Amino acid sequence: VSVTDEGQVVLNYGTDITKAIYEMRLRLRNHMYGFNGVINAGISIDQTREYIADLIGEYRNSFSNVQINIRTGKNYRVYDRFINEELDVAMIRGDFPWHEYKSLLSTEHVCLISSSGNDIKNETFISYSTDQYMSIMMDRWIAENGLKVNRNSISVDSITLAMELVERGYGWCLIPEVYLKSFNGHIQTCYFKDGTPLMRTAYIYAHGSALKKDHIRAFAELVQSYSHRKNSKFNEIVVN
């Protein structure tokens, strides 16, 4: 679908209006109810690469009386803290099981990277720590493409290190596209045999009891607003 120059102007104004209305609503609610309290939020390390600082700044401008405690870490560590009720909300890349509030924030392609783009069947596979669901999906893609993980494979705990090893010609890897803006090498988007792309998702998780607190609910709504601006996907928060 192509958009004319005039259509793009309309889209840009629509985005600005949506943001302005949302910010106005937050400020009015803050003036009416005087939000205060504490938010304990967990954010996976790679989420901080995008818009977290701006998001926190925008929330702080509207709700200066709220204390914000941010904890970062690898996906599974943030998830563990969340299910152990150390955190009210968590923004995590990965599809983790949760029975209360959970809403999709974004999706992104996972890509095969190598230094040259040559046949990788005899090259070393470089893996890194990820969540179980993503690991299963990558294993499926590897199997469907007839690739074998050799005994001389390399396992690291850092995506950045995995990419550096690939750039230096030590093997190949499957990497989410968000990391690849500055990657120097061959990039290939991954698809399963049925034509569906290999994707990684990001969700916001929240305890239902936490969302009943206005200042936490407002934070979760702001996260969704940012997601809407970036991905044109928005899910209203419903507290049962």
C-alpha positions, 0 to 999 in steps of 0.5 A: 500500500502506497501513501501519497504526500498528502496522505502522509501529511494527514497521517502525521497530523493524526499521530500528533493529535492522538498523542496530544489528546492522550497527554491532555487526558493524563494531565487532567486525571492527574490534576483531578486526582493527584496521583501519587504512589510507587511503581516497580517496573521491570524492563528487559535490557534490550527494551531499553535500547528503544524508547524507555528513557523518553517514556519515563520522562513523559510519565514523570512530566505528568505525574511528578509525585509518583516514585518510579523504580526501574529494574532491568535485566535479561528477559527471564530474570525480569520475568522471575521478578515479576511472577514473584511479585517484586514488580507491578508491571514488566516489559519483556521480549518473549512470550512467557506464560501469564494468567492475568494482564498481558498485552502485545507491544510489538513484533519484529523479524528474526534474521540469519546473519553471517559475515559473507552470505555463503553457504552456512551448512558447514559453518559454526552456529553461534547461540546466545541466552534467550527465552524458552519460546524463542529457543523453540522457534529458532530450533524449529527454523534450523531443523526445517532448513536442514541445518545441524548444530555442530559439536563445535558450536559457540554459546554466549550470554550476550547478543552483542558478543554473538554479533561481533563473532559473526562479523569476524567470520567465526560463524552464523547466528539468528538475531532479532532485527532491532540489533542489526542497524549497525551490523556489517555483514549478510542479513537474511529474514527467516521464514518457516516452510509454511511461509510464516516469518520467524518473529520475536514478540514483546509484551507488557505484563501486569498484575491485575491488582496493580492495574487497579491503582490509578498511577500504575494503570496510567503508566501501563496506558502510556506504554501502550500509547508509545507502542501504538505510535510505533507499531499502529497497534493498541490494546485497551487495558481491561481490569477484571 
